[in-house]
Amino acid sequence: MLVLDLRMDGASSIDTVRTLSERSPDTRIVVLSMEDSPVFAQRALTAGAMGFVTKDLADGELPQAVRAAARGEEYVSPRVRAAWTRFTAR
């Protein structure tokens, strides 16, 4: 299990998620981010993350996301998921 901050210095963290997923496919990655954009969440999940949690809600949501990822389930912060639904409905 790995919790990864989406905004890191240096290499793109989306590329980092992709690289880690390819090199260690058994590692489940949960992305923690200041961004609440559904686009960022979609990119993280497409790159191989199992979860996406915003930092402002991490106290309550990060444990849920880690447990979901441990079960092999995807988790996206509900607020981001709602924005994602509105975004893709256009």
Biopython code that builds the backbone (N, CA, C, O; Angstrom):
import numpy as np
from Bio.PDB.StructureBuilder import StructureBuilder

atoms = [
    (1, "MET", "N", (0.860, -1.171, 0.000)),
    (1, "MET", "CA", (0.000, 0.000, 0.000)),
    (1, "MET", "C", (0.900, 1.226, 0.000)),
    (1, "MET", "O", (1.900, 1.283, 0.717)),
    (2, "LEU", "N", (0.528, 2.205, -0.818)),
    (2, "LEU", "CA", (1.281, 3.452, -0.904)),
    (2, "LEU", "C", (0.299, 4.611, -0.990)),
    (2, "LEU", "O", (-0.620, 4.597, -1.809)),
    (3, "VAL", "N", (0.498, 5.617, -0.140)),
    (3, "VAL", "CA", (-0.255, 6.861, -0.236)),
    (3, "VAL", "C", (0.703, 7.866, -0.853)),
    (3, "VAL", "O", (1.785, 8.112, -0.319)),
    (4, "LEU", "N", (0.308, 8.439, -1.964)),
    (4, "LEU", "CA", (1.183, 9.307, -2.746)),
    (4, "LEU", "C", (0.560, 10.676, -2.923)),
    (4, "LEU", "O", (-0.592, 10.792, -3.340)),
    (5, "ASP", "N", (1.331, 11.729, -2.603)),
    (5, "ASP", "CA", (0.869, 13.097, -2.805)),
    (5, "ASP", "C", (0.930, 13.413, -4.292)),
    (5, "ASP", "O", (1.989, 13.287, -4.906)),
    (6, "LEU", "N", (-0.181, 13.817, -4.874)),
    (6, "LEU", "CA", (-0.260, 14.075, -6.314)),
    (6, "LEU", "C", (0.649, 15.207, -6.759)),
    (6, "LEU", "O", (1.127, 15.196, -7.893)),
    (7, "ARG", "N", (0.897, 16.175, -5.904)),
    (7, "ARG", "CA", (1.766, 17.310, -6.248)),
    (7, "ARG", "C", (3.122, 17.107, -5.594)),
    (7, "ARG", "O", (3.303, 17.423, -4.418)),
    (8, "MET", "N", (4.066, 16.584, -6.346)),
    (8, "MET", "CA", (5.421, 16.383, -5.844)),
    (8, "MET", "C", (6.378, 17.208, -6.680)),
    (8, "MET", "O", (6.101, 17.517, -7.839)),
    (9, "ASP", "N", (7.510, 17.564, -6.085)),
    (9, "ASP", "CA", (8.549, 18.237, -6.856)),
    (9, "ASP", "C", (9.171, 17.230, -7.812)),
    (9, "ASP", "O", (9.228, 16.036, -7.517)),
    (10, "GLY", "N", (9.630, 17.710, -8.940)),
    (10, "GLY", "CA", (10.305, 16.820, -9.883)),
    (10, "GLY", "C", (9.328, 16.192, -10.851)),
    (10, "GLY", "O", (8.474, 16.878, -11.414)),
    (11, "ALA", "N", (9.449, 14.896, -11.046)),
    (11, "ALA", "CA", (8.653, 14.170, -12.035)),
    (11, "ALA", "C", (7.165, 14.290, -11.740)),
    (11, "ALA", "O", (6.745, 14.403, -10.588)),
    (12, "SER", "N", (6.402, 14.263, -12.784)),
    (12, "SER", "CA", (4.949, 14.292, -12.641)),
    (12, "SER", "C", (4.496, 13.121, -11.789)),
    (12, "SER", "O", (4.910, 11.983, -12.012)),
    (13, "SER", "N", (3.650, 13.402, -10.819)),
    (13, "SER", "CA", (3.194, 12.321, -9.955)),
    (13, "SER", "C", (2.291, 11.344, -10.696)),
    (13, "SER", "O", (2.202, 10.177, -10.316)),
    (14, "ILE", "N", (1.622, 11.803, -11.745)),
    (14, "ILE", "CA", (0.828, 10.868, -12.549)),
    (14, "ILE", "C", (1.772, 9.875, -13.219)),
    (14, "ILE", "O", (1.479, 8.681, -13.277)),
    (15, "ASP", "N", (2.898, 10.363, -13.723)),
    (15, "ASP", "CA", (3.902, 9.459, -14.287)),
    (15, "ASP", "C", (4.457, 8.542, -13.216)),
    (15, "ASP", "O", (4.748, 7.376, -13.483)),
    (16, "THR", "N", (4.606, 9.058, -12.005)),
    (16, "THR", "CA", (5.087, 8.239, -10.898)),
    (16, "THR", "C", (4.096, 7.127, -10.591)),
    (16, "THR", "O", (4.496, 5.982, -10.379)),
    (17, "VAL", "N", (2.812, 7.452, -10.566)),
    (17, "VAL", "CA", (1.779, 6.434, -10.336)),
    (17, "VAL", "C", (1.876, 5.357, -11.414)),
    (17, "VAL", "O", (1.854, 4.164, -11.110)),
    (18, "ARG", "N", (1.983, 5.776, -12.658)),
    (18, "ARG", "CA", (2.065, 4.833, -13.778)),
    (18, "ARG", "C", (3.307, 3.936, -13.645)),
    (18, "ARG", "O", (3.221, 2.717, -13.793)),
    (19, "THR", "N", (4.446, 4.549, -13.369)),
    (19, "THR", "CA", (5.696, 3.795, -13.244)),
    (19, "THR", "C", (5.629, 2.804, -12.082)),
    (19, "THR", "O", (6.011, 1.643, -12.231)),
    (20, "LEU", "N", (5.148, 3.257, -10.934)),
    (20, "LEU", "CA", (5.036, 2.367, -9.781)),
    (20, "LEU", "C", (4.071, 1.220, -10.059)),
    (20, "LEU", "O", (4.331, 0.079, -9.676)),
    (21, "SER", "N", (2.972, 1.517, -10.715)),
    (21, "SER", "CA", (1.995, 0.476, -11.052)),
    (21, "SER", "C", (2.585, -0.569, -11.981)),
    (21, "SER", "O", (2.307, -1.761, -11.845)),
    (22, "GLU", "N", (3.396, -0.120, -12.921)),
    (22, "GLU", "CA", (4.024, -1.053, -13.857)),
    (22, "GLU", "C", (5.114, -1.878, -13.191)),
    (22, "GLU", "O", (5.219, -3.082, -13.428)),
    (23, "ARG", "N", (5.920, -1.237, -12.360)),
    (23, "ARG", "CA", (7.052, -1.925, -11.728)),
    (23, "ARG", "C", (6.641, -2.786, -10.538)),
    (23, "ARG", "O", (7.292, -3.784, -10.230)),
    (24, "SER", "N", (5.570, -2.398, -9.880)),
    (24, "SER", "CA", (5.102, -3.135, -8.705)),
    (24, "SER", "C", (3.586, -3.258, -8.759)),
    (24, "SER", "O", (2.875, -2.582, -8.015)),
    (25, "PRO", "N", (3.096, -4.119, -9.638)),
    (25, "PRO", "CA", (1.654, -4.193, -9.860)),
    (25, "PRO", "C", (0.847, -4.622, -8.625)),
    (25, "PRO", "O", (-0.365, -4.410, -8.583)),
    (26, "ASP", "N", (1.490, -5.209, -7.641)),
    (26, "ASP", "CA", (0.771, -5.606, -6.433)),
    (26, "ASP", "C", (0.636, -4.468, -5.421)),
    (26, "ASP", "O", (-0.089, -4.594, -4.434)),
    (27, "THR", "N", (1.334, -3.358, -5.666)),
    (27, "THR", "CA", (1.239, -2.204, -4.770)),
    (27, "THR", "C", (-0.018, -1.416, -5.109)),
    (27, "THR", "O", (-0.215, -0.985, -6.245)),
    (28, "ARG", "N", (-0.841, -1.243, -4.123)),
    (28, "ARG", "CA", (-2.065, -0.471, -4.313)),
    (28, "ARG", "C", (-1.783, 0.970, -3.919)),
    (28, "ARG", "O", (-1.269, 1.243, -2.834)),
    (29, "ILE", "N", (-2.120, 1.872, -4.800)),
    (29, "ILE", "CA", (-1.776, 3.286, -4.618)),
    (29, "ILE", "C", (-3.035, 4.109, -4.370)),
    (29, "ILE", "O", (-4.020, 4.011, -5.103)),
    (30, "VAL", "N", (-2.978, 4.917, -3.324)),
    (30, "VAL", "CA", (-4.023, 5.892, -3.032)),
    (30, "VAL", "C", (-3.378, 7.262, -3.170)),
    (30, "VAL", "O", (-2.376, 7.553, -2.517)),
    (31, "VAL", "N", (-3.953, 8.095, -4.014)),
    (31, "VAL", "CA", (-3.430, 9.438, -4.251)),
    (31, "VAL", "C", (-4.105, 10.403, -3.291)),
    (31, "VAL", "O", (-5.322, 10.389, -3.109)),
    (32, "LEU", "N", (-3.275, 11.241, -2.683)),
    (32, "LEU", "CA", (-3.727, 12.302, -1.800)),
    (32, "LEU", "C", (-3.397, 13.616, -2.503)),
    (32, "LEU", "O", (-2.264, 13.814, -2.942)),
    (33, "SER", "N", (-4.379, 14.519, -2.614)),
    (33, "SER", "CA", (-4.156, 15.721, -3.413)),
    (33, "SER", "C", (-4.901, 16.930, -2.869)),
    (33, "SER", "O", (-5.967, 16.812, -2.265)),
    (34, "MET", "N", (-4.306, 18.099, -3.100)),
    (34, "MET", "CA", (-4.997, 19.364, -2.826)),
    (34, "MET", "C", (-6.060, 19.611, -3.891)),
    (34, "MET", "O", (-7.045, 20.306, -3.645)),
    (35, "GLU", "N", (-5.858, 19.049, -5.055)),
    (35, "GLU", "CA", (-6.772, 19.231, -6.186)),
    (35, "GLU", "C", (-8.046, 18.429, -5.977)),
    (35, "GLU", "O", (-7.995, 17.273, -5.556)),
    (36, "ASP", "N", (-9.179, 19.034, -6.266)),
    (36, "ASP", "CA", (-10.436, 18.280, -6.201)),
    (36, "ASP", "C", (-11.056, 18.146, -7.591)),
    (36, "ASP", "O", (-12.259, 17.929, -7.733)),
    (37, "SER", "N", (-10.223, 18.278, -8.592)),
    (37, "SER", "CA", (-10.665, 18.199, -9.972)),
    (37, "SER", "C", (-10.920, 16.751, -10.391)),
    (37, "SER", "O", (-10.087, 15.878, -10.147)),
    (38, "PRO", "N", (-12.061, 16.496, -11.016)),
    (38, "PRO", "CA", (-12.311, 15.146, -11.509)),
    (38, "PRO", "C", (-11.309, 14.727, -12.584)),
    (38, "PRO", "O", (-11.050, 13.537, -12.758)),
    (39, "VAL", "N", (-10.750, 15.687, -13.298)),
    (39, "VAL", "CA", (-9.754, 15.374, -14.325)),
    (39, "VAL", "C", (-8.511, 14.768, -13.675)),
    (39, "VAL", "O", (-7.977, 13.775, -14.168)),
    (40, "PHE", "N", (-8.049, 15.360, -12.572)),
    (40, "PHE", "CA", (-6.891, 14.808, -11.868)),
    (40, "PHE", "C", (-7.199, 13.407, -11.343)),
    (40, "PHE", "O", (-6.372, 12.500, -11.444)),
    (41, "ALA", "N", (-8.385, 13.242, -10.787)),
    (41, "ALA", "CA", (-8.769, 11.928, -10.260)),
    (41, "ALA", "C", (-8.783, 10.885, -11.378)),
    (41, "ALA", "O", (-8.257, 9.784, -11.216)),
    (42, "GLN", "N", (-9.380, 11.236, -12.498)),
    (42, "GLN", "CA", (-9.449, 10.306, -13.617)),
    (42, "GLN", "C", (-8.052, 9.940, -14.104)),
    (42, "GLN", "O", (-7.782, 8.772, -14.384)),
    (43, "ARG", "N", (-7.173, 10.914, -14.208)),
    (43, "ARG", "CA", (-5.799, 10.640, -14.647)),
    (43, "ARG", "C", (-5.072, 9.728, -13.670)),
    (43, "ARG", "O", (-4.349, 8.820, -14.079)),
    (44, "ALA", "N", (-5.265, 9.969, -12.385)),
    (44, "ALA", "CA", (-4.608, 9.137, -11.368)),
    (44, "ALA", "C", (-5.100, 7.694, -11.443)),
    (44, "ALA", "O", (-4.302, 6.759, -11.377)),
    (45, "LEU", "N", (-6.402, 7.515, -11.581)),
    (45, "LEU", "CA", (-6.961, 6.164, -11.651)),
    (45, "LEU", "C", (-6.551, 5.465, -12.946)),
    (45, "LEU", "O", (-6.242, 4.274, -12.945)),
    (46, "THR", "N", (-6.551, 6.201, -14.032)),
    (46, "THR", "CA", (-6.121, 5.626, -15.309)),
    (46, "THR", "C", (-4.662, 5.197, -15.246)),
    (46, "THR", "O", (-4.275, 4.206, -15.865)),
    (47, "ALA", "N", (-3.852, 5.943, -14.500)),
    (47, "ALA", "CA", (-2.429, 5.629, -14.367)),
    (47, "ALA", "C", (-2.181, 4.425, -13.456)),
    (47, "ALA", "O", (-1.086, 3.863, -13.454)),
    (48, "GLY", "N", (-3.196, 4.031, -12.683)),
    (48, "GLY", "CA", (-3.039, 2.839, -11.849)),
    (48, "GLY", "C", (-3.372, 3.006, -10.385)),
    (48, "GLY", "O", (-3.283, 2.043, -9.624)),
    (49, "ALA", "N", (-3.753, 4.205, -9.966)),
    (49, "ALA", "CA", (-4.130, 4.399, -8.564)),
    (49, "ALA", "C", (-5.452, 3.686, -8.286)),
    (49, "ALA", "O", (-6.293, 3.530, -9.172)),
    (50, "MET", "N", (-5.612, 3.261, -7.050)),
    (50, "MET", "CA", (-6.865, 2.623, -6.621)),
    (50, "MET", "C", (-7.776, 3.621, -5.916)),
    (50, "MET", "O", (-8.975, 3.386, -5.770)),
    (51, "GLY", "N", (-7.189, 4.747, -5.476)),
    (51, "GLY", "CA", (-7.984, 5.715, -4.744)),
    (51, "GLY", "C", (-7.505, 7.132, -4.960)),
    (51, "GLY", "O", (-6.357, 7.374, -5.333)),
    (52, "PHE", "N", (-8.416, 8.067, -4.715)),
    (52, "PHE", "CA", (-8.130, 9.492, -4.857)),
    (52, "PHE", "C", (-8.854, 10.224, -3.739)),
    (52, "PHE", "O", (-10.082, 10.191, -3.656)),
    (53, "VAL", "N", (-8.076, 10.893, -2.870)),
    (53, "VAL", "CA", (-8.621, 11.582, -1.707)),
    (53, "VAL", "C", (-8.088, 13.004, -1.680)),
    (53, "VAL", "O", (-6.902, 13.224, -1.925)),
    (54, "THR", "N", (-8.949, 13.971, -1.386)),
    (54, "THR", "CA", (-8.492, 15.346, -1.256)),
    (54, "THR", "C", (-7.947, 15.564, 0.159)),
    (54, "THR", "O", (-8.461, 15.015, 1.134)),
    (55, "LYS", "N", (-6.896, 16.380, 0.242)),
    (55, "LYS", "CA", (-6.225, 16.594, 1.522)),
    (55, "LYS", "C", (-7.138, 17.205, 2.576)),
    (55, "LYS", "O", (-7.016, 16.890, 3.759)),
    (56, "ASP", "N", (-8.049, 18.075, 2.157)),
    (56, "ASP", "CA", (-8.906, 18.728, 3.143)),
    (56, "ASP", "C", (-9.882, 17.762, 3.814)),
    (56, "ASP", "O", (-10.425, 18.069, 4.876)),
    (57, "LEU", "N", (-10.106, 16.609, 3.206)),
    (57, "LEU", "CA", (-11.014, 15.619, 3.784)),
    (57, "LEU", "C", (-10.289, 14.321, 4.163)),
    (57, "LEU", "O", (-10.923, 13.304, 4.443)),
    (58, "ALA", "N", (-8.975, 14.373, 4.168)),
    (58, "ALA", "CA", (-8.185, 13.160, 4.381)),
    (58, "ALA", "C", (-8.419, 12.520, 5.744)),
    (58, "ALA", "O", (-8.394, 11.294, 5.852)),
    (59, "ASP", "N", (-8.646, 13.312, 6.785)),
    (59, "ASP", "CA", (-8.843, 12.725, 8.115)),
    (59, "ASP", "C", (-9.966, 11.681, 8.104)),
    (59, "ASP", "O", (-9.836, 10.615, 8.707)),
    (60, "GLY", "N", (-11.040, 11.989, 7.431)),
    (60, "GLY", "CA", (-12.159, 11.055, 7.389)),
    (60, "GLY", "C", (-12.114, 10.074, 6.240)),
    (60, "GLY", "O", (-12.549, 8.931, 6.384)),
    (61, "GLU", "N", (-11.591, 10.502, 5.095)),
    (61, "GLU", "CA", (-11.670, 9.669, 3.893)),
    (61, "GLU", "C", (-10.457, 8.784, 3.634)),
    (61, "GLU", "O", (-10.590, 7.722, 3.026)),
    (62, "LEU", "N", (-9.281, 9.202, 4.084)),
    (62, "LEU", "CA", (-8.089, 8.412, 3.784)),
    (62, "LEU", "C", (-8.182, 6.993, 4.354)),
    (62, "LEU", "O", (-7.842, 6.045, 3.647)),
    (63, "PRO", "N", (-8.628, 6.807, 5.606)),
    (63, "PRO", "CA", (-8.766, 5.431, 6.093)),
    (63, "PRO", "C", (-9.735, 4.595, 5.242)),
    (63, "PRO", "O", (-9.500, 3.411, 5.001)),
    (64, "GLN", "N", (-10.822, 5.227, 4.793)),
    (64, "GLN", "CA", (-11.786, 4.517, 3.931)),
    (64, "GLN", "C", (-11.138, 4.127, 2.610)),
    (64, "GLN", "O", (-11.333, 3.015, 2.118)),
    (65, "ALA", "N", (-10.370, 5.045, 2.042)),
    (65, "ALA", "CA", (-9.717, 4.787, 0.752)),
    (65, "ALA", "C", (-8.687, 3.675, 0.872)),
    (65, "ALA", "O", (-8.587, 2.819, -0.007)),
    (66, "VAL", "N", (-7.922, 3.686, 1.957)),
    (66, "VAL", "CA", (-6.912, 2.641, 2.162)),
    (66, "VAL", "C", (-7.583, 1.284, 2.344)),
    (66, "VAL", "O", (-7.134, 0.292, 1.769)),
    (67, "ARG", "N", (-8.640, 1.227, 3.126)),
    (67, "ARG", "CA", (-9.355, -0.048, 3.312)),
    (67, "ARG", "C", (-9.945, -0.543, 1.992)),
    (67, "ARG", "O", (-9.869, -1.732, 1.683)),
    (68, "ALA", "N", (-10.532, 0.368, 1.213)),
    (68, "ALA", "CA", (-11.099, -0.021, -0.090)),
    (68, "ALA", "C", (-10.003, -0.561, -1.005)),
    (68, "ALA", "O", (-10.178, -1.605, -1.631)),
    (69, "ALA", "N", (-8.882, 0.138, -1.085)),
    (69, "ALA", "CA", (-7.771, -0.305, -1.933)),
    (69, "ALA", "C", (-7.248, -1.663, -1.481)),
    (69, "ALA", "O", (-6.906, -2.505, -2.311)),
    (70, "ALA", "N", (-7.185, -1.879, -0.173)),
    (70, "ALA", "CA", (-6.723, -3.171, 0.350)),
    (70, "ALA", "C", (-7.653, -4.302, -0.088)),
    (70, "ALA", "O", (-7.220, -5.442, -0.258)),
    (71, "ARG", "N", (-8.931, -3.976, -0.269)),
    (71, "ARG", "CA", (-9.903, -4.974, -0.757)),
    (71, "ARG", "C", (-9.906, -5.078, -2.285)),
    (71, "ARG", "O", (-10.617, -5.904, -2.857)),
    (72, "GLY", "N", (-9.107, -4.237, -2.936)),
    (72, "GLY", "CA", (-9.074, -4.232, -4.394)),
    (72, "GLY", "C", (-10.169, -3.398, -5.015)),
    (72, "GLY", "O", (-10.485, -3.558, -6.194)),
    (73, "GLU", "N", (-10.753, -2.506, -4.228)),
    (73, "GLU", "CA", (-11.840, -1.654, -4.702)),
    (73, "GLU", "C", (-11.338, -0.234, -4.933)),
    (73, "GLU", "O", (-10.434, 0.239, -4.243)),
    (74, "GLU", "N", (-11.923, 0.424, -5.893)),
    (74, "GLU", "CA", (-11.597, 1.809, -6.193)),
    (74, "GLU", "C", (-12.326, 2.732, -5.213)),
    (74, "GLU", "O", (-13.462, 2.465, -4.821)),
    (75, "TYR", "N", (-11.658, 3.813, -4.826)),
    (75, "TYR", "CA", (-12.274, 4.825, -3.961)),
    (75, "TYR", "C", (-11.935, 6.202, -4.509)),
    (75, "TYR", "O", (-10.775, 6.497, -4.800)),
    (76, "VAL", "N", (-12.947, 7.038, -4.649)),
    (76, "VAL", "CA", (-12.763, 8.438, -5.028)),
    (76, "VAL", "C", (-13.578, 9.262, -4.042)),
    (76, "VAL", "O", (-14.733, 8.943, -3.760)),
    (77, "SER", "N", (-12.971, 10.323, -3.520)),
    (77, "SER", "CA", (-13.684, 11.201, -2.595)),
    (77, "SER", "C", (-15.067, 11.505, -3.158)),
    (77, "SER", "O", (-15.185, 11.863, -4.329)),
    (78, "PRO", "N", (-16.112, 11.370, -2.349)),
    (78, "PRO", "CA", (-17.468, 11.612, -2.850)),
    (78, "PRO", "C", (-17.642, 12.971, -3.520)),
    (78, "PRO", "O", (-18.345, 13.071, -4.525)),
    (79, "ARG", "N", (-17.017, 14.019, -2.983)),
    (79, "ARG", "CA", (-17.137, 15.343, -3.595)),
    (79, "ARG", "C", (-16.540, 15.339, -5.005)),
    (79, "ARG", "O", (-17.103, 15.935, -5.923)),
    (80, "VAL", "N", (-15.411, 14.674, -5.168)),
    (80, "VAL", "CA", (-14.776, 14.582, -6.491)),
    (80, "VAL", "C", (-15.618, 13.707, -7.408)),
    (80, "VAL", "O", (-15.782, 14.021, -8.586)),
    (81, "ARG", "N", (-16.148, 12.619, -6.880)),
    (81, "ARG", "CA", (-17.001, 11.716, -7.661)),
    (81, "ARG", "C", (-18.231, 12.470, -8.167)),
    (81, "ARG", "O", (-18.636, 12.290, -9.316)),
    (82, "ALA", "N", (-18.825, 13.307, -7.326)),
    (82, "ALA", "CA", (-19.995, 14.088, -7.749)),
    (82, "ALA", "C", (-19.624, 15.058, -8.857)),
    (82, "ALA", "O", (-20.366, 15.204, -9.828)),
    (83, "ALA", "N", (-18.480, 15.723, -8.720)),
    (83, "ALA", "CA", (-18.026, 16.641, -9.772)),
    (83, "ALA", "C", (-17.717, 15.869, -11.049)),
    (83, "ALA", "O", (-17.978, 16.355, -12.150)),
    (84, "TRP", "N", (-17.164, 14.671, -10.906)),
    (84, "TRP", "CA", (-16.839, 13.793, -12.041)),
    (84, "TRP", "C", (-18.123, 13.455, -12.801)),
    (84, "TRP", "O", (-18.161, 13.491, -14.031)),
    (85, "THR", "N", (-19.157, 13.131, -12.053)),
    (85, "THR", "CA", (-20.442, 12.784, -12.662)),
    (85, "THR", "C", (-20.994, 13.970, -13.451)),
    (85, "THR", "O", (-21.484, 13.805, -14.569)),
    (86, "ARG", "N", (-20.912, 15.164, -12.867)),
    (86, "ARG", "CA", (-21.383, 16.363, -13.562)),
    (86, "ARG", "C", (-20.513, 16.646, -14.787)),
    (86, "ARG", "O", (-21.017, 17.044, -15.837)),
    (87, "PHE", "N", (-19.202, 16.436, -14.645)),
    (87, "PHE", "CA", (-18.249, 16.693, -15.721)),
    (87, "PHE", "C", (-18.489, 15.767, -16.917)),
    (87, "PHE", "O", (-18.473, 16.218, -18.063)),
    (88, "THR", "N", (-18.709, 14.491, -16.657)),
    (88, "THR", "CA", (-18.891, 13.518, -17.750)),
    (88, "THR", "C", (-20.298, 13.555, -18.331)),
    (88, "THR", "O", (-20.533, 13.020, -19.415)),
    (89, "ALA", "N", (-21.241, 14.184, -17.618)),
    (89, "ALA", "CA", (-22.616, 14.272, -18.115)),
    (89, "ALA", "C", (-22.791, 15.357, -19.174)),
    (89, "ALA", "O", (-23.831, 15.431, -19.828)),
    (90, "ARG", "N", (-21.781, 16.189, -19.338)),
    (90, "ARG", "CA", (-21.899, 17.291, -20.299)),
    (90, "ARG", "C", (-21.907, 16.815, -21.705)),
    (90, "ARG", "O", (-22.001, 17.623, -22.630)),
]
sb = StructureBuilder()
sb.init_structure("model")
sb.init_model(0)
sb.init_chain("A")
sb.init_seg("    ")
for serial, (resi, resn, name, xyz) in enumerate(atoms, 1):
    if name == "N":
        sb.init_residue(resn, " ", resi, " ")
    sb.init_atom(name, np.array(xyz, "f"), 0.0, 1.0, " ", f" {name:<3s}", serial, name[0])
structure = sb.get_structure()
